[in-house]
Amino acid sequence: VTNAGRTIAPNLLDSKYRTDVTDWQNVMRETGHKTEANFSFAGGSEKAVYSLFLGCRYTDGIIKGSSTNNNVHVRSKNEFRIAKWLKAGVNLSFNYSTYRSGWVKADAMYGALPYLSIYYPENTKGLGYSDSNTQNDGVGQDHPVIVAEEYEYNGVSLSFQPKVWTEIEIIKGLGERMQAGVSGSVGRKSEWNPDFIMVGGTQNFTSRLMKSHSYAYSPMVENYITYSKVIGKHDFSVMAGNSWQNYGENGNLEAIGSPFSDYTVKKILVADKSQVIQQNFSKWAYLSYFGRINYQFNNRYLVTANLRADGSPKFAPSNRWGYFPSVAVAWKMHEESWIKNLGVFDQLKIRAGWGESGNDSISDFMYLAKVWSINVFYPFG
């Protein structure tokens, strides 16, 4: 037996190691489960309409260590007729989620040595799991089960979105809608692993606990008026409004503790060393104006024009506003008598449009120059 002129690892020459003991892919693959239940209730009268929805879902993965998720969602919509000219409503939405998982290393699952068992009690530094190393096995391979079972990732989050609104009919054809709400979330997550040494001592995992807490909320107020009128064959409507977001805020705090001499109490301050490794905070405000004109002639020919003006804090104060027009025309061909006579189409429409759009998907303060103090040298004089 040759090995390109290199010494063959002793375990590969021993006949007892030439038997497949563990099918690692079979060990790591599990049966996934999903359970879901949804309940809804709705009712109403001339003065009120209401609905309630409740959903629950549980899922787990098909790989050992993959995420197990629980989710509960509650949504409620309520509308009240206060007067002939006035309606109001309350919408509520809450979502609660939890997850837990280990660490899935797919490459380890496919590369683990088949002659090794899952556990080897004598390997106390490796928490009783089997191990491999370059000297005896020719390769030091990660153990897929130890990271799936000993690593712990946990998280919980709650998101919410309450909103109230009113609709006022000022005169016939002219109405105003005002709505105010807030969307937000709070959450926390943790990561834990104990001390262990694997791959013949080349991988040394130090016990560590990381925890983080985050929050975000964004209030919004929106107001718009609409006016519609039909004069003979002419049907038109106009809408104009604005939306305002202020006092939006999010932040997070992340801390870590390591190492741990005792696993009885898994708290960061119990670790030999602890520190805050990250803290972020941001605030923002948005302002938008928008309008739309719809015109329809003889229920066949349509024209729509829109214009939005959006102010975003992501850009420099001198370049904060963006303007986005659009226009569209359409022809309801199925309303033409010669199309109706064909007896083929229930609905046939041709539509063409043009518009501009934009986004502010960049990080905060990207318009400012950055000043670095590490490994940066500036020539003075």
C-alpha positions as YAML, in Angstrom:
chain: A
units: angstrom
residues:
- id: 1
  name: VAL
  ca: [0.00, 0.00, 0.00]
- id: 2
  name: THR
  ca: [1.43, 3.36, -1.01]
- id: 3
  name: ASN
  ca: [0.34, 6.82, -0.04]
- id: 4
  name: ALA
  ca: [2.23, 9.09, -2.49]
- id: 5
  name: GLY
  ca: [5.41, 8.45, -0.55]
- id: 6
  name: ARG
  ca: [3.89, 9.55, 2.77]
- id: 7
  name: THR
  ca: [3.49, 7.47, 5.89]
- id: 8
  name: ILE
  ca: [0.04, 5.92, 6.20]
- id: 9
  name: ALA
  ca: [-1.79, 6.71, 9.43]
- id: 10
  name: PRO
  ca: [-1.80, 3.66, 11.76]
- id: 11
  name: ASN
  ca: [-5.59, 3.50, 12.14]
- id: 12
  name: LEU
  ca: [-5.94, 3.13, 8.39]
- id: 13
  name: LEU
  ca: [-3.69, 0.04, 8.48]
- id: 14
  name: ASP
  ca: [-5.54, -1.60, 11.37]
- id: 15
  name: SER
  ca: [-8.24, -4.00, 10.11]
- id: 16
  name: LYS
  ca: [-10.62, -3.18, 12.96]
- id: 17
  name: TYR
  ca: [-10.92, 0.36, 11.60]
- id: 18
  name: ARG
  ca: [-11.96, -0.86, 8.17]
- id: 19
  name: THR
  ca: [-15.55, -1.44, 9.26]
- id: 20
  name: ASP
  ca: [-18.25, 1.18, 8.94]
- id: 21
  name: VAL
  ca: [-19.54, 1.84, 12.44]
- id: 22
  name: THR
  ca: [-21.51, 5.06, 12.01]
- id: 23
  name: ASP
  ca: [-23.57, 6.35, 9.12]
- id: 24
  name: TRP
  ca: [-23.11, 10.02, 9.95]
- id: 25
  name: GLN
  ca: [-25.66, 11.26, 7.47]
- id: 26
  name: ASN
  ca: [-28.26, 8.92, 8.96]
- id: 27
  name: VAL
  ca: [-27.32, 10.10, 12.47]
- id: 28
  name: MET
  ca: [-27.66, 13.76, 11.57]
- id: 29
  name: ARG
  ca: [-30.87, 13.49, 9.57]
- id: 30
  name: GLU
  ca: [-34.09, 13.52, 11.56]
- id: 31
  name: THR
  ca: [-37.79, 13.63, 10.81]
- id: 32
  name: GLY
  ca: [-39.05, 17.19, 10.68]
- id: 33
  name: HIS
  ca: [-42.44, 18.12, 12.11]
- id: 34
  name: LYS
  ca: [-44.85, 20.95, 11.52]
- id: 35
  name: THR
  ca: [-48.01, 21.63, 13.48]
- id: 36
  name: GLU
  ca: [-50.28, 24.55, 12.70]
- id: 37
  name: ALA
  ca: [-53.66, 25.66, 14.00]
- id: 38
  name: ASN
  ca: [-55.64, 28.73, 12.97]
- id: 39
  name: PHE
  ca: [-58.83, 30.15, 14.43]
- id: 40
  name: SER
  ca: [-60.90, 33.06, 13.16]
- id: 41
  name: PHE
  ca: [-64.06, 34.76, 14.34]
- id: 42
  name: ALA
  ca: [-65.99, 37.57, 12.68]
- id: 43
  name: GLY
  ca: [-69.29, 39.31, 13.17]
- id: 44
  name: GLY
  ca: [-70.99, 42.64, 13.01]
- id: 45
  name: SER
  ca: [-74.07, 44.80, 12.82]
- id: 46
  name: GLU
  ca: [-75.08, 48.08, 11.21]
- id: 47
  name: LYS
  ca: [-73.00, 49.92, 13.81]
- id: 48
  name: ALA
  ca: [-69.90, 47.72, 14.08]
- id: 49
  name: VAL
  ca: [-67.90, 45.08, 12.26]
- id: 50
  name: TYR
  ca: [-65.24, 43.04, 14.02]
- id: 51
  name: SER
  ca: [-62.91, 40.10, 13.38]
- id: 52
  name: LEU
  ca: [-60.32, 38.17, 15.35]
- id: 53
  name: PHE
  ca: [-57.66, 35.80, 14.07]
- id: 54
  name: LEU
  ca: [-55.38, 33.55, 16.12]
- id: 55
  name: GLY
  ca: [-52.66, 31.37, 14.60]
- id: 56
  name: CYS
  ca: [-50.16, 28.98, 16.20]
- id: 57
  name: ARG
  ca: [-47.34, 27.16, 14.44]
- id: 58
  name: TYR
  ca: [-44.61, 24.77, 15.56]
- id: 59
  name: THR
  ca: [-41.80, 23.55, 13.30]
- id: 60
  name: ASP
  ca: [-38.54, 21.70, 13.77]
- id: 61
  name: GLY
  ca: [-35.80, 20.89, 11.30]
- id: 62
  name: ILE
  ca: [-34.68, 17.73, 9.53]
- id: 63
  name: ILE
  ca: [-31.03, 18.02, 10.63]
- id: 64
  name: LYS
  ca: [-29.84, 17.44, 14.20]
- id: 65
  name: GLY
  ca: [-29.19, 20.83, 15.73]
- id: 66
  name: SER
  ca: [-31.36, 22.76, 13.29]
- id: 67
  name: SER
  ca: [-33.85, 25.29, 14.55]
- id: 68
  name: THR
  ca: [-37.08, 24.53, 16.41]
- id: 69
  name: ASN
  ca: [-39.55, 27.40, 16.11]
- id: 70
  name: ASN
  ca: [-42.76, 28.36, 17.87]
- id: 71
  name: ASN
  ca: [-44.94, 31.17, 16.62]
- id: 72
  name: VAL
  ca: [-48.17, 32.73, 17.88]
- id: 73
  name: HIS
  ca: [-49.93, 35.43, 15.87]
- id: 74
  name: VAL
  ca: [-52.95, 37.49, 16.90]
- id: 75
  name: ARG
  ca: [-54.72, 39.92, 14.61]
- id: 76
  name: SER
  ca: [-57.88, 41.94, 15.18]
- id: 77
  name: LYS
  ca: [-59.78, 44.39, 12.97]
- id: 78
  name: ASN
  ca: [-62.67, 46.48, 14.28]
- id: 79
  name: GLU
  ca: [-64.77, 49.11, 12.52]
- id: 80
  name: PHE
  ca: [-67.45, 51.34, 14.07]
- id: 81
  name: ARG
  ca: [-70.09, 53.53, 12.44]
- id: 82
  name: ILE
  ca: [-70.30, 56.44, 14.87]
- id: 83
  name: ALA
  ca: [-72.42, 58.70, 12.68]
- id: 84
  name: LYS
  ca: [-73.64, 58.79, 9.10]
- id: 85
  name: TRP
  ca: [-70.63, 60.90, 8.16]
- id: 86
  name: LEU
  ca: [-68.07, 59.35, 10.55]
- id: 87
  name: LYS
  ca: [-66.42, 55.92, 10.82]
- id: 88
  name: ALA
  ca: [-63.57, 54.80, 13.08]
- id: 89
  name: GLY
  ca: [-61.56, 51.66, 13.56]
- id: 90
  name: VAL
  ca: [-58.89, 49.89, 15.57]
- id: 91
  name: ASN
  ca: [-56.52, 47.32, 14.08]
- id: 92
  name: LEU
  ca: [-54.18, 45.26, 16.24]
- id: 93
  name: SER
  ca: [-51.46, 42.79, 15.31]
- id: 94
  name: PHE
  ca: [-49.08, 40.88, 17.60]
- id: 95
  name: ASN
  ca: [-46.56, 38.18, 16.78]
- id: 96
  name: TYR
  ca: [-44.62, 36.17, 19.37]
- id: 97
  name: SER
  ca: [-41.82, 33.83, 18.28]
- id: 98
  name: THR
  ca: [-39.24, 31.61, 19.95]
- id: 99
  name: TYR
  ca: [-36.48, 29.46, 18.54]
- id: 100
  name: ARG
  ca: [-33.74, 27.16, 19.77]
- id: 101
  name: SER
  ca: [-31.03, 25.32, 17.90]
- id: 102
  name: GLY
  ca: [-27.54, 23.91, 17.97]
- id: 103
  name: TRP
  ca: [-24.77, 24.43, 15.46]
- id: 104
  name: VAL
  ca: [-25.21, 22.61, 12.16]
- id: 105
  name: LYS
  ca: [-21.93, 21.89, 10.34]
- id: 106
  name: ALA
  ca: [-22.89, 20.26, 7.06]
- id: 107
  name: ASP
  ca: [-19.29, 19.72, 5.95]
- id: 108
  name: ALA
  ca: [-18.61, 17.74, 9.14]
- id: 109
  name: MET
  ca: [-21.65, 15.55, 8.49]
- id: 110
  name: TYR
  ca: [-20.34, 14.57, 5.07]
- id: 111
  name: GLY
  ca: [-16.68, 14.25, 6.08]
- id: 112
  name: ALA
  ca: [-16.83, 12.44, 9.45]
- id: 113
  name: LEU
  ca: [-14.89, 9.17, 9.57]
- id: 114
  name: PRO
  ca: [-17.26, 6.18, 9.25]
- id: 115
  name: TYR
  ca: [-15.23, 3.83, 11.50]
- id: 116
  name: LEU
  ca: [-15.72, 6.09, 14.54]
- id: 117
  name: SER
  ca: [-18.65, 5.75, 16.93]
- id: 118
  name: ILE
  ca: [-20.59, 8.81, 18.05]
- id: 119
  name: TYR
  ca: [-19.45, 8.65, 21.65]
- id: 120
  name: TYR
  ca: [-16.18, 7.67, 23.29]
- id: 121
  name: PRO
  ca: [-16.46, 8.06, 27.10]
- id: 122
  name: GLU
  ca: [-12.69, 8.01, 27.64]
- id: 123
  name: ASN
  ca: [-12.39, 11.30, 25.73]
- id: 124
  name: THR
  ca: [-13.24, 13.48, 28.72]
- id: 125
  name: LYS
  ca: [-11.74, 16.63, 27.18]
- id: 126
  name: GLY
  ca: [-14.13, 16.12, 24.29]
- id: 127
  name: LEU
  ca: [-17.16, 15.65, 26.57]
- id: 128
  name: GLY
  ca: [-17.28, 11.92, 25.81]
- id: 129
  name: TYR
  ca: [-17.53, 12.24, 22.03]
- id: 130
  name: SER
  ca: [-15.27, 10.36, 19.64]
- id: 131
  name: ASP
  ca: [-12.40, 12.24, 18.05]
- id: 132
  name: SER
  ca: [-9.93, 12.01, 15.19]
- id: 133
  name: ASN
  ca: [-6.50, 13.49, 14.58]
- id: 134
  name: THR
  ca: [-3.96, 13.73, 11.80]
- id: 135
  name: GLN
  ca: [-1.37, 11.49, 13.48]
- id: 136
  name: ASN
  ca: [-3.59, 8.41, 13.94]
- id: 137
  name: ASP
  ca: [-6.29, 8.94, 11.30]
- id: 138
  name: GLY
  ca: [-4.51, 10.88, 8.59]
- id: 139
  name: VAL
  ca: [-6.99, 13.73, 9.03]
- id: 140
  name: GLY
  ca: [-8.55, 15.67, 11.88]
- id: 141
  name: GLN
  ca: [-12.25, 15.92, 11.16]
- id: 142
  name: ASP
  ca: [-14.91, 18.00, 12.92]
- id: 143
  name: HIS
  ca: [-17.49, 16.03, 14.90]
- id: 144
  name: PRO
  ca: [-20.99, 16.97, 13.67]
- id: 145
  name: VAL
  ca: [-22.89, 15.76, 16.73]
- id: 146
  name: ILE
  ca: [-20.95, 17.56, 19.45]
- id: 147
  name: VAL
  ca: [-21.62, 21.01, 17.99]
- id: 148
  name: ALA
  ca: [-25.26, 20.12, 17.31]
- id: 149
  name: GLU
  ca: [-25.87, 18.94, 20.88]
- id: 150
  name: GLU
  ca: [-23.55, 21.10, 23.00]
- id: 151
  name: TYR
  ca: [-24.04, 24.47, 21.33]
- id: 152
  name: GLU
  ca: [-27.20, 26.27, 22.40]
- id: 153
  name: TYR
  ca: [-28.79, 29.11, 20.45]
- id: 154
  name: ASN
  ca: [-32.02, 30.54, 21.87]
- id: 155
  name: GLY
  ca: [-34.12, 33.54, 21.00]
- id: 156
  name: VAL
  ca: [-37.46, 35.16, 21.61]
- id: 157
  name: SER
  ca: [-39.11, 38.13, 19.91]
- id: 158
  name: LEU
  ca: [-42.35, 40.07, 20.10]
- id: 159
  name: SER
  ca: [-43.53, 42.36, 17.30]
- id: 160
  name: PHE
  ca: [-46.58, 44.59, 17.47]
- id: 161
  name: GLN
  ca: [-48.49, 46.94, 15.19]
- id: 162
  name: PRO
  ca: [-51.54, 48.75, 16.65]
- id: 163
  name: LYS
  ca: [-53.36, 51.35, 14.53]
- id: 164
  name: VAL
  ca: [-56.39, 53.62, 14.92]
- id: 165
  name: TRP
  ca: [-58.16, 55.43, 12.09]
- id: 166
  name: THR
  ca: [-61.12, 57.64, 11.26]
- id: 167
  name: GLU
  ca: [-62.95, 58.41, 8.02]
- id: 168
  name: ILE
  ca: [-64.97, 61.62, 7.65]
- id: 169
  name: GLU
  ca: [-67.36, 62.40, 4.82]
- id: 170
  name: ILE
  ca: [-67.10, 66.20, 4.62]
- id: 171
  name: ILE
  ca: [-69.52, 66.59, 1.72]
- id: 172
  name: LYS
  ca: [-70.78, 64.18, -0.91]
- id: 173
  name: GLY
  ca: [-67.77, 62.88, -2.80]
- id: 174
  name: LEU
  ca: [-65.23, 64.52, -0.49]
- id: 175
  name: GLY
  ca: [-63.74, 62.50, 2.36]
- id: 176
  name: GLU
  ca: [-60.77, 62.49, 4.67]
- id: 177
  name: ARG
  ca: [-58.99, 59.58, 6.31]
- id: 178
  name: MET
  ca: [-56.62, 59.92, 9.22]
- id: 179
  name: GLN
  ca: [-54.70, 57.03, 10.77]
- id: 180
  name: ALA
  ca: [-52.02, 56.73, 13.40]
- id: 181
  name: GLY
  ca: [-50.10, 53.73, 14.58]
- id: 182
  name: VAL
  ca: [-46.82, 52.36, 15.73]
- id: 183
  name: SER
  ca: [-44.86, 49.32, 14.65]
- id: 184
  name: GLY
  ca: [-42.20, 47.88, 16.88]
- id: 185
  name: SER
  ca: [-40.45, 44.86, 18.27]
- id: 186
  name: VAL
  ca: [-38.46, 43.68, 21.26]
- id: 187
  name: GLY
  ca: [-36.26, 40.63, 21.37]
- id: 188
  name: ARG
  ca: [-33.44, 38.80, 23.05]
- id: 189
  name: LYS
  ca: [-31.12, 35.98, 22.09]
- id: 190
  name: SER
  ca: [-28.35, 33.96, 23.68]
- id: 191
  name: GLU
  ca: [-25.52, 31.69, 22.56]
- id: 192
  name: TRP
  ca: [-23.77, 29.15, 24.79]
- id: 193
  name: ASN
  ca: [-21.07, 26.52, 24.46]
- id: 194
  name: PRO
  ca: [-19.08, 24.63, 27.13]
- id: 195
  name: ASP
  ca: [-15.34, 23.95, 27.26]
- id: 196
  name: PHE
  ca: [-14.14, 21.10, 25.06]
- id: 197
  name: ILE
  ca: [-11.12, 20.10, 23.02]
- id: 198
  name: MET
  ca: [-11.39, 18.21, 19.75]
- id: 199
  name: VAL
  ca: [-9.45, 17.21, 16.60]
- id: 200
  name: GLY
  ca: [-6.48, 15.94, 18.56]
- id: 201
  name: GLY
  ca: [-6.16, 19.13, 20.58]
- id: 202
  name: THR
  ca: [-6.07, 21.49, 17.59]
- id: 203
  name: GLN
  ca: [-9.55, 22.84, 18.28]
- id: 204
  name: ASN
  ca: [-9.97, 24.35, 21.72]
- id: 205
  name: PHE
  ca: [-13.48, 25.65, 22.43]
- id: 206
  name: THR
  ca: [-13.68, 27.93, 25.48]
- id: 207
  name: SER
  ca: [-16.91, 28.11, 27.44]
- id: 208
  name: ARG
  ca: [-18.77, 31.24, 26.44]
- id: 209
  name: LEU
  ca: [-22.14, 32.90, 26.97]
- id: 210
  name: MET
  ca: [-23.32, 35.73, 24.77]
- id: 211
  name: LYS
  ca: [-26.59, 37.58, 25.30]
- id: 212
  name: SER
  ca: [-28.16, 40.44, 23.41]
- id: 213
  name: HIS
  ca: [-31.29, 42.54, 23.76]
- id: 214
  name: SER
  ca: [-32.82, 44.67, 21.02]
- id: 215
  name: TYR
  ca: [-35.80, 46.93, 20.50]
- id: 216
  name: ALA
  ca: [-37.30, 49.06, 17.75]
- id: 217
  name: TYR
  ca: [-40.38, 51.21, 17.32]
- id: 218
  name: SER
  ca: [-41.61, 53.58, 14.68]
- id: 219
  name: PRO
  ca: [-44.72, 55.79, 15.07]
- id: 220
  name: MET
  ca: [-46.51, 56.91, 11.92]
- id: 221
  name: VAL
  ca: [-49.32, 59.36, 11.19]
- id: 222
  name: GLU
  ca: [-50.96, 59.44, 7.77]
- id: 223
  name: ASN
  ca: [-53.64, 61.76, 6.48]
- id: 224
  name: TYR
  ca: [-55.20, 62.06, 3.03]
- id: 225
  name: ILE
  ca: [-58.30, 63.46, 1.36]
- id: 226
  name: THR
  ca: [-60.14, 62.10, -1.66]
- id: 227
  name: TYR
  ca: [-62.66, 63.64, -3.98]
- id: 228
  name: SER
  ca: [-64.60, 61.79, -6.67]
- id: 229
  name: LYS
  ca: [-67.17, 63.01, -9.18]
- id: 230
  name: VAL
  ca: [-69.10, 61.56, -12.10]
- id: 231
  name: ILE
  ca: [-70.36, 63.91, -14.83]
- id: 232
  name: GLY
  ca: [-72.01, 62.09, -17.67]
- id: 233
  name: LYS
  ca: [-69.43, 59.80, -19.23]
- id: 234
  name: HIS
  ca: [-66.63, 61.42, -17.28]
- id: 235
  name: ASP
  ca: [-65.50, 59.81, -14.00]
- id: 236
  name: PHE
  ca: [-62.60, 61.30, -12.08]
- id: 237
  name: SER
  ca: [-61.10, 61.20, -8.60]
- id: 238
  name: VAL
  ca: [-58.33, 63.10, -6.84]
- id: 239
  name: MET
  ca: [-56.32, 62.07, -3.80]
- id: 240
  name: ALA
  ca: [-53.70, 64.04, -1.87]
- id: 241
  name: GLY
  ca: [-52.05, 63.40, 1.46]
- id: 242
  name: ASN
  ca: [-48.95, 63.06, 3.53]
- id: 243
  name: SER
  ca: [-47.36, 60.62, 5.96]
- id: 244
  name: TRP
  ca: [-45.15, 61.50, 8.90]
- id: 245
  name: GLN
  ca: [-42.81, 59.30, 10.89]
- id: 246
  name: ASN
  ca: [-40.93, 60.74, 13.82]
- id: 247
  name: TYR
  ca: [-39.30, 59.55, 17.01]
- id: 248
  name: GLY
  ca: [-38.46, 56.25, 15.33]
- id: 249
  name: GLU
  ca: [-35.80, 54.50, 17.35]
- id: 250
  name: ASN
  ca: [-33.96, 51.21, 17.60]
- id: 251
  name: GLY
  ca: [-31.07, 49.85, 19.59]
- id: 252
  name: ASN
  ca: [-29.36, 46.78, 20.90]
- id: 253
  name: LEU
  ca: [-26.95, 45.77, 23.64]
- id: 254
  name: GLU
  ca: [-24.70, 42.72, 23.44]
- id: 255
  name: ALA
  ca: [-22.54, 41.30, 26.22]
- id: 256
  name: ILE
  ca: [-20.33, 38.24, 26.58]
- id: 257
  name: GLY
  ca: [-18.88, 36.23, 29.45]
- id: 258
  name: SER
  ca: [-16.01, 33.71, 29.19]
- id: 259
  name: PRO
  ca: [-14.70, 31.32, 30.44]
- id: 260
  name: PHE
  ca: [-16.89, 29.54, 33.01]
- id: 261
  name: SER
  ca: [-15.44, 27.40, 35.78]
- id: 262
  name: ASP
  ca: [-18.94, 26.28, 36.86]
- id: 263
  name: TYR
  ca: [-21.90, 25.65, 34.55]
- id: 264
  name: THR
  ca: [-24.50, 25.56, 37.32]
- id: 265
  name: VAL
  ca: [-25.44, 29.21, 36.85]
- id: 266
  name: LYS
  ca: [-25.15, 30.41, 33.27]
- id: 267
  name: LYS
  ca: [-24.97, 34.15, 33.84]
- id: 268
  name: ILE
  ca: [-22.54, 36.53, 32.20]
- id: 269
  name: LEU
  ca: [-21.41, 38.08, 35.48]
- id: 270
  name: VAL
  ca: [-20.55, 34.61, 36.83]
- id: 271
  name: ALA
  ca: [-17.90, 34.16, 34.11]
- id: 272
  name: ASP
  ca: [-14.25, 34.82, 34.86]
- id: 273
  name: LYS
  ca: [-14.37, 37.78, 32.46]
- id: 274
  name: SER
  ca: [-17.33, 39.72, 31.13]
- id: 275
  name: GLN
  ca: [-17.73, 42.73, 28.91]
- id: 276
  name: VAL
  ca: [-20.18, 44.64, 26.74]
- id: 277
  name: ILE
  ca: [-19.01, 44.05, 23.18]
- id: 278
  name: GLN
  ca: [-21.57, 46.08, 21.25]
- id: 279
  name: GLN
  ca: [-24.16, 48.77, 21.76]
- id: 280
  name: ASN
  ca: [-26.06, 50.45, 18.93]
- id: 281
  name: PHE
  ca: [-28.63, 53.21, 18.93]
- id: 282
  name: SER
  ca: [-30.31, 55.16, 16.15]
- id: 283
  name: LYS
  ca: [-33.21, 57.57, 15.66]
- id: 284
  name: TRP
  ca: [-34.90, 58.76, 12.51]
- id: 285
  name: ALA
  ca: [-37.78, 60.69, 10.97]
- id: 286
  name: TYR
  ca: [-39.48, 60.51, 7.57]
- id: 287
  name: LEU
  ca: [-41.85, 62.84, 5.76]
- id: 288
  name: SER
  ca: [-43.73, 62.14, 2.54]
- id: 289
  name: TYR
  ca: [-46.29, 63.87, 0.34]
- id: 290
  name: PHE
  ca: [-48.26, 62.05, -2.32]
- id: 291
  name: GLY
  ca: [-51.07, 62.63, -4.78]
- id: 292
  name: ARG
  ca: [-53.01, 60.79, -7.47]
- id: 293
  name: ILE
  ca: [-55.43, 61.72, -10.23]
- id: 294
  name: ASN
  ca: [-57.68, 59.13, -11.92]
- id: 295
  name: TYR
  ca: [-59.77, 59.88, -14.98]
- id: 296
  name: GLN
  ca: [-62.08, 57.50, -16.85]
- id: 297
  name: PHE
  ca: [-64.14, 58.19, -19.93]
- id: 298
  name: ASN
  ca: [-67.16, 56.12, -20.82]
- id: 299
  name: ASN
  ca: [-65.91, 53.28, -18.61]
- id: 300
  name: ARG
  ca: [-63.38, 52.44, -21.34]
- id: 301
  name: TYR
  ca: [-60.41, 54.78, -21.39]
- id: 302
  name: LEU
  ca: [-58.40, 55.42, -18.23]
- id: 303
  name: VAL
  ca: [-55.58, 57.75, -17.25]
- id: 304
  name: THR
  ca: [-53.78, 57.71, -13.90]
- id: 305
  name: ALA
  ca: [-51.07, 60.12, -12.73]
- id: 306
  name: ASN
  ca: [-49.14, 59.90, -9.44]
- id: 307
  name: LEU
  ca: [-46.49, 61.96, -7.71]
- id: 308
  name: ARG
  ca: [-44.61, 61.22, -4.50]
- id: 309
  name: ALA
  ca: [-42.11, 63.36, -2.63]
- id: 310
  name: ASP
  ca: [-40.17, 61.49, 0.07]
- id: 311
  name: GLY
  ca: [-37.74, 62.94, 2.57]
- id: 312
  name: SER
  ca: [-35.28, 60.45, 4.06]
- id: 313
  name: PRO
  ca: [-32.73, 60.92, 6.86]
- id: 314
  name: LYS
  ca: [-30.32, 58.54, 5.10]
- id: 315
  name: PHE
  ca: [-29.16, 61.31, 2.77]
- id: 316
  name: ALA
  ca: [-27.38, 64.62, 3.31]
- id: 317
  name: PRO
  ca: [-29.62, 67.53, 4.36]
- id: 318
  name: SER
  ca: [-29.04, 69.24, 1.01]
- id: 319
  name: ASN
  ca: [-30.10, 66.14, -0.92]
- id: 320
  name: ARG
  ca: [-32.73, 64.64, 1.35]
- id: 321
  name: TRP
  ca: [-35.78, 64.73, -0.92]
- id: 322
  name: GLY
  ca: [-36.64, 62.48, -3.83]
- id: 323
  name: TYR
  ca: [-39.48, 62.97, -6.31]
- id: 324
  name: PHE
  ca: [-41.15, 60.02, -8.03]
- id: 325
  name: PRO
  ca: [-43.73, 60.62, -10.76]
- id: 326
  name: SER
  ca: [-45.65, 57.98, -12.67]
- id: 327
  name: VAL
  ca: [-48.36, 57.88, -15.31]
- id: 328
  name: ALA
  ca: [-50.43, 55.09, -16.84]
- id: 329
  name: VAL
  ca: [-53.08, 54.74, -19.53]
- id: 330
  name: ALA
  ca: [-55.45, 51.83, -20.10]
- id: 331
  name: TRP
  ca: [-58.12, 50.70, -22.52]
- id: 332
  name: LYS
  ca: [-60.93, 48.39, -21.42]
- id: 333
  name: MET
  ca: [-61.32, 46.59, -24.73]
- id: 334
  name: HIS
  ca: [-63.99, 44.25, -23.38]
- id: 335
  name: GLU
  ca: [-66.35, 47.25, -23.16]
- id: 336
  name: GLU
  ca: [-66.18, 47.74, -26.92]
- id: 337
  name: SER
  ca: [-69.14, 46.27, -28.77]
- id: 338
  name: TRP
  ca: [-66.97, 44.55, -31.38]
- id: 339
  name: ILE
  ca: [-65.10, 42.71, -28.61]
- id: 340
  name: LYS
  ca: [-68.34, 41.74, -26.86]
- id: 341
  name: ASN
  ca: [-69.69, 40.34, -30.11]
- id: 342
  name: LEU
  ca: [-66.77, 37.92, -30.30]
- id: 343
  name: GLY
  ca: [-68.07, 36.14, -27.18]
- id: 344
  name: VAL
  ca: [-64.50, 35.20, -26.21]
- id: 345
  name: PHE
  ca: [-63.36, 37.59, -23.49]
- id: 346
  name: ASP
  ca: [-64.95, 38.36, -20.14]
- id: 347
  name: GLN
  ca: [-62.29, 40.94, -19.49]
- id: 348
  name: LEU
  ca: [-59.60, 42.32, -21.80]
- id: 349
  name: LYS
  ca: [-57.54, 45.40, -20.99]
- id: 350
  name: ILE
  ca: [-54.40, 46.96, -22.45]
- id: 351
  name: ARG
  ca: [-52.33, 49.05, -20.07]
- id: 352
  name: ALA
  ca: [-49.09, 51.01, -20.45]
- id: 353
  name: GLY
  ca: [-47.29, 52.96, -17.79]
- id: 354
  name: TRP
  ca: [-44.12, 54.82, -16.92]
- id: 355
  name: GLY
  ca: [-42.70, 55.83, -13.57]
- id: 356
  name: GLU
  ca: [-39.69, 56.42, -11.40]
- id: 357
  name: SER
  ca: [-38.96, 54.79, -8.06]
- id: 358
  name: GLY
  ca: [-36.18, 54.92, -5.49]
- id: 359
  name: ASN
  ca: [-35.08, 53.65, -2.11]
- id: 360
  name: ASP
  ca: [-32.86, 54.59, 0.79]
- id: 361
  name: SER
  ca: [-31.42, 51.14, 1.51]
- id: 362
  name: ILE
  ca: [-28.09, 52.40, 2.80]
- id: 363
  name: SER
  ca: [-26.58, 52.69, 6.26]
- id: 364
  name: ASP
  ca: [-26.97, 55.78, 8.39]
- id: 365
  name: PHE
  ca: [-24.62, 58.73, 7.80]
- id: 366
  name: MET
  ca: [-23.09, 57.30, 4.65]
- id: 367
  name: TYR
  ca: [-22.95, 60.84, 3.28]
- id: 368
  name: LEU
  ca: [-20.33, 61.80, 5.90]
- id: 369
  name: ALA
  ca: [-16.60, 61.23, 5.53]
- id: 370
  name: LYS
  ca: [-15.16, 58.73, 8.00]
- id: 371
  name: VAL
  ca: [-12.15, 59.40, 10.21]
- id: 372
  name: TRP
  ca: [-10.11, 56.41, 11.34]
- id: 373
  name: SER
  ca: [-7.64, 56.32, 14.19]
- id: 374
  name: ILE
  ca: [-6.19, 52.82, 13.70]
- id: 375
  name: ASN
  ca: [-3.30, 52.28, 11.25]
- id: 376
  name: VAL
  ca: [-4.02, 55.60, 9.51]
- id: 377
  name: PHE
  ca: [-1.26, 58.13, 9.06]
- id: 378
  name: TYR
  ca: [-1.94, 61.71, 8.02]
- id: 379
  name: PRO
  ca: [0.96, 63.94, 6.92]
- id: 380
  name: PHE
  ca: [0.92, 67.28, 8.67]
- id: 381
  name: GLY
  ca: [2.90, 70.23, 7.36]
...
